[in-house]
Amino acid sequence: MRTVTGPRVELRPWRATDEDFLFDLESRWETVRYLGPAARPMVSRSEARASIARRRALRHPIHGIWLIVDRATQHPLGNLLLKPVRLSSGVAGPAPVEVGWHLHPDAQGAGYATEAAVTILDDAATRGLKHVIAVVDPRNEASRRVCRRIGMVQGPTSEAYYDECSQVFNLDLPREPAAL
């Protein structure tokens, strides 16, 4: 999987050495609470190891799951994904590509999610991706703001993804430049 670089962030493949950070990130309810109906905090480092293995197994020229790191310090900040969304039970058809993110509480509110999303979407557009969605818990105002900042258009709520009611945002690529 490739590494993609933005002005302040680098999106790189997860490594086995990132286990402690992933456990710290996803053992917090405040970090995982909006990650779907089955969301629950991690309770062991073995869960983090298994999750990193799954993230690394995704091999595709466009899709991936990356660790977001600060370019200057290489300090980990969070997770970014770009991959086909999981359709709800009973929903048929091709799954659209979803962009999603979650950051460590210490990294939230500094524009890292916006920059990481812009960075990966610009890269994906050069690789031929034409459309992306974001599936957001309607209570997650921070992610809704990120969607708007990167130029996504809010659609209706839908139960087509993750077996829950979500707010869906859409973006055609290449996108109009967003004001970071």
Sequence and secondary structure as in RCSB ss.txt:
>XXXX:A:sequence
MRTVTGPRVELRPWRATDEDFLFDLESRWETVRYLGPAARPMVSRSEARASIARRRALRHPIHGIWLIVDRATQH
PLGNLLLKPVRLSSGVAGPAPVEVGWHLHPDAQGAGYATEAAVTILDDAATRGLKHVIAVVDPRNEASRRVCRRI
GMVQGPTSEAYYDECSQVFNLDLPREPAAL
>XXXX:A:secstr
   EE SSEEEEE  GGGHHHHHHHHT HHHHTTS TT     SHHHHHHHHHHHHH   SS EEEEEEETTT  
EEEEEEEEE  B TT  S   EEEEEEE GGGTTSSHHHHHHHHHHHHHHHTT  EEEEEE TT HHHHHHHHHT
T EEEEEESSBTTS EEEEEEESS      
